[in-house]
């Protein structure tokens, strides 16, 4: 049991991160035409509009909330806010964002399962990744009561944050996770698995979303207008007749002393010119 625990929380995170980074790079290099989200908006737009907006608004808030909330060392914010106050903010804000994301994802999942046209045009990985994200949200929302009970004594939150920061610093300590409630452990393991499946699903379009930030810093695009301020009627002016490409005709004089008095006919000089 100790071996399995150490593997899941000391080794498995780096396997997921390695596949996440190298797999994304390999897919972008080899299969760029599959680097897309395969939108089905034309098949059913109204439910997609509500579901997609709610889902993306909630998931972005949750992603950055987990990123900065768990990976920020305690000493960086202890002078501004206590650990208990941070825990309370995380529960309230994360609960609202999680509920918004859950509603949006449920709409997207319902649309993809119960609409015949969308189901037939969907890949298996599309449905699988939606189900995994939905389960991850359910597990995350189930941790809220326990997280709320830890507000007065936020040691569990600090232990989980220390563990995740250790992964980033290449010094993970699986003992920090031992004894934590099962839904916290399941939430972390399933989150690692999502990173593992990331390069093989439509989630790769997330990279493109972050890549759009570069548009804020690129130079202005020069656009040349087609209006050249030419005088009126220039379009009706006779255009010169184009000359056919090819060798120029050469006039050869008619032979003298003959009975043929017709004018000389142009002949095309054929041969190599120097």
Secondary structure, DSSP 4 states (H G I P E B T S, - for coil): -HHHHHIIIIIHHHHHHHHHHHHHHHHHHH-GGG-S----TTT-HHHHHHHHHHHHHHHHHHHHHHHHHHHS-GGGTTTTS-HHHHHHHHHHHHHHHHHHHHHHHHHHHHHHHH-HHHHHTS-HHHHHHHHHHHHHHHHHHHTHHHHHHTSSSTHHHHHHHHHHHHHHTT---GGGTTTS-HHHHHHHHHHHHHHHHGGGSGGGHHHHHHHGGGGGTSPPPP---S---PPTTGGGSPPPPPPPPSPPEEE-PPPTTSS--PPPPEEE--S---
